[in-house]
Amino acid sequence: MNPIFANLPTSVFEVMSRLARETGAVNLGQGFPDDPGPEDVRRKAAEAVVEGWNQYPPMMGLPELRAAVATHYGRWQNLDLDPETEVMVTSGATEALAGALLALIEPGDEVVLFEPMYDAYLPLVRRAGGVPRFVTLQPPRFGLTEAALAQAFTPKTKVVLFNNPLNPTATVFSPEDLALLAQFCVRHDAVAVCDEVWEHVVFDGRRHQPLMALPGMRERTVKIGSAGKIFSLTGWKVGFICAAPALMRSLAKAHQFLTFTTPPNLQTAVAYGLAKEDAYFESLRRDLAYSRDRFTAGLQDLGFTVIPSEGTYFLNIDIRPLGESDDTAFCRRLVLDHGVAAIPVSAFYADGAVKNVVRFCFAKRDATLDAALERLAGVIRRAA
Ligand SMILES: Cc1ncc(COP(=O)(O)O)c(C=O)c1O
């Protein structure tokens, strides 16, 4: 067996979800919304299953979805993408990431990773033969610095894997951060693989800035999106990958032998959804920002220290003011003694460099959040 996967321990997500099920805890660990997703988009998928084509769709994706992705990013992010040569449909962002890393990395190439990072990144980079070089982001801002980038980039840097907005920290990187990263990519002739699945889930009037739009980045960026996050339909696993034709030719070869295609009916529904009026996307943000604000206020009233959430379904607390220094032990007690499941952010660092931050998913109904807050009051009483 290949040790990279064989030696991976059970993930903290599985552990916390199992404990939540066993104890009947309120599960704010896993990142999926209570919202069932827009009914018209779901009906479109159902119609397409019953009335439409259910055989292999084209390898690159349905032409109507590729056109919809290009139009959508033109409208929302001012990108000018050719649907024929620069857009491909994948089975979720996860497949897009795996394919991109397999296509771009040769054994021994260095890959710059920003921790905390999504759990799939490191095993996928290693399995592709990449050598990770970490930039360790620190709370509460989790921003980039010239010094941190300078120690991570080397003449061997081939790929930079960048997630913006960032899960788990709920950070939206600033224009200065993006400009700095673009400069390093250009200087080192590196390809940026940009995981932008949270691009629509940004708050307080923010507008997502794709790294691809920065000077020098158009030809060296692989932009990855996911319908799961745009439509609150995380189980659909319909993703898209955008890149200049020279990159896309290799990306398509990797996709060809990973999944080859993605269910055509879901592609039809996503094409319809991406063309929805601005009001849908605005209301998605508004509704999630409402839940963020409700949960933030509840936590602050109880006395928790909340790190501001700028995007994603998540917010984080700093547990140091509670006299705590081990997020994993804290989360175990939270689920076992108080009945609330959360995720220790140290799990997103390769060697657990930061141990004082705990992530909650707030994309839940009021009643769920209120039940969690009621239980969390017990943590403060015990700490007092
Ligand atoms: C940063 C990030 N990348 C990728 C994914 C996975 O996306 P998909 O479900 O489209 O594979 C997630 C899901 O939570 C995520 O947070």
The ligand as a MOL file (V3000), in Angstrom:
LIG
                    3D

  0  0  0     0  0            999 V3000
M  V30 BEGIN CTAB
M  V30 COUNTS 16 16 0 0 0
M  V30 BEGIN ATOM
M  V30 1 C -11.3170 25.1050 0.4910 0
M  V30 2 C -12.1480 23.9960 -0.0810 0
M  V30 3 N -11.7720 23.4050 -1.2100 0
M  V30 4 C -12.4860 22.4090 -1.7530 0
M  V30 5 C -13.6420 21.9490 -1.1660 0
M  V30 6 C -14.3810 20.8080 -1.7840 0
M  V30 7 O -15.2340 21.2080 -2.8100 0
M  V30 8 P -16.1130 20.1490 -3.6040 0
M  V30 9 O -17.1760 19.6560 -2.6880 0
M  V30 10 O -16.6500 20.8990 -4.7910 0
M  V30 11 O -15.2020 19.0400 -4.0250 0
M  V30 12 C -14.0690 22.5350 0.0330 0
M  V30 13 C -15.2640 22.0480 0.7340 0
M  V30 14 O -15.5180 22.3610 1.8610 0
M  V30 15 C -13.3050 23.5900 0.5820 0
M  V30 16 O -13.6630 24.2040 1.7260 0
M  V30 END ATOM
M  V30 BEGIN BOND
M  V30 1 1 1 2
M  V30 2 1 2 3
M  V30 3 2 2 15
M  V30 4 2 3 4
M  V30 5 1 4 5
M  V30 6 1 5 6
M  V30 7 2 5 12
M  V30 8 1 6 7
M  V30 9 1 7 8
M  V30 10 2 8 9
M  V30 11 1 8 10
M  V30 12 1 8 11
M  V30 13 1 12 13
M  V30 14 1 12 15
M  V30 15 2 13 14
M  V30 16 1 15 16
M  V30 END BOND
M  V30 END CTAB
M  END
